[in-house]
Amino acid sequence: MDYLPLYLDVRDTLCLVVGGDSVALRKIRLLLSAGARIRLVAPDILEELSGMLDHQRHEIIQRPFQGDDLDGVRLVIAATDSDTVNGAVADAAKARGLTVNVVDGAEQGNAIMPAIIDRSPLIVSVSSAGKAPVLARLLRTRLESLLPDGYGRLADLAGSFRAQVKARFSSLNDRRYFWEKVFGGPAAEQALAGNMEQARRMIGQALEALEAQEEQLVGEVYLVGGGPGDPDLLTFRALRLMQQADVVLHDRLVSEDVLALCRRDADYIYVGKRRDQHTLPQEDINTLLVKLAKEGKRVLRLKGGDPFIFGRGGEEIDTLADEGIPFQVVPGITAASGCASYAGIPLTHRDYAQSVRFVTGHLKDGGYDLNWSEMVRNDQTLVFYMGLMGLPRICQELIDHGRNPETPVALIQQGTTREQRVYTGSLTSIVSDIAEIKIKPPTLIIVGEVVQLHERLKWFGLEEEYA
Ligand code: SAH
């Protein structure tokens, strides 16, 4: 190792920064967030910079650096744009045995500042020993996406239990075992999701259960929206839960590419529903979720799109809530947003549509009990889910209730995937337009003037267009 990684406590400690422009400003922000007192020295100081510093607590000295600026200082940062000045500051500081960092001049100083991911109190730092700072920053960006924002909260919460845990388990091993269970379990997930009270309660319970030597055996359920198909559209949280689940319950709507990102050695259970061919009735899925969670498993219920939009997500968690099983719901990009974006059809637009309505196009007993007269305003976009079978009926009802028969319609097949196809027509023409085409599910129907924009704004893939 070229450097020894070390975290420095600079709270209320005098730190010297030499330099008065934006580079110094960035370093000062960092020092301030760690509670340091600053002595800022430079002939020219950005107004923004001196405005940032409380003049009672910090010192601002407007002139070039001189040796006695180092008096009483613990840490030095040379942040001017002159190598000579930075070098002189560094030499003087080293002569006094101080820690000195030179911005963009690692070899001149004796300390470097890493790229950091701040989830305080948790901090991850990345350094390339000054050899490739851009690479370090790139790596940081990657790590950022892996570390949920809630890690800081989780660490704080753990900190608040530390004394209690230490008092109850005298051996280091027992304590480690306890924390490993907590950090890999439902309490941690609740904390990451921001439910701090629930998390606190669960850690308290785990503590009591372990003390009483009884093994706690309740798992948890993640009801996760897997988006419309393109795996790039997953949320960070979805991906993280997908990668830690023990069992995955999925159905037809979840794309292969998304499914492939789940933990490899998890058990997979297909609970898909096909029209006319119910693989597993909804009630059975609900019971299965409960059963698996009660076996102590982390169960992922992966749904296409968003679980709370025509996804029956509400029913699935209703049973879990009844049984007191911890769960969380992770939103996903719903088909309407995904398909509309990838087809270049804005769902609202100042000139064409002031509102949008998501409607179930699922036929019940061959018909609909929808309020059609509410759907005929020209300035409203309609998005029909599950409407392919009912398309002729949908178009007819809209025309009969007074929507302009020339209103444009788009069918988006397998939106956001490589198979995406967009077919457009009007309320009067679309059914005959697509008569010869075998349209594959899932397909979404968008009705409204905004569909006109598709020709101009389409950008995704090399779809074969049908006009
Ligand atoms: N919860 C899902 C919707 C489930 S209902 C969501 O939020 O997207 C199933 C219907 O969604 C399908 O019949 C189809 O109309 C639509 N759908 C889902 N994914 C789609 C996709 N990739 N392309 C087109 N339509 C899709």
Residues whose N, C-alpha, C, O or C-beta is under 5 A from the ligand:
A	BS01	SAH	P228 G229 G304 G305 D306 P307 I309 F310 G311 I333 T334 A335 F384 Y385 M386 G387 I412 Q413 Q414 G415 P442 T443 L444
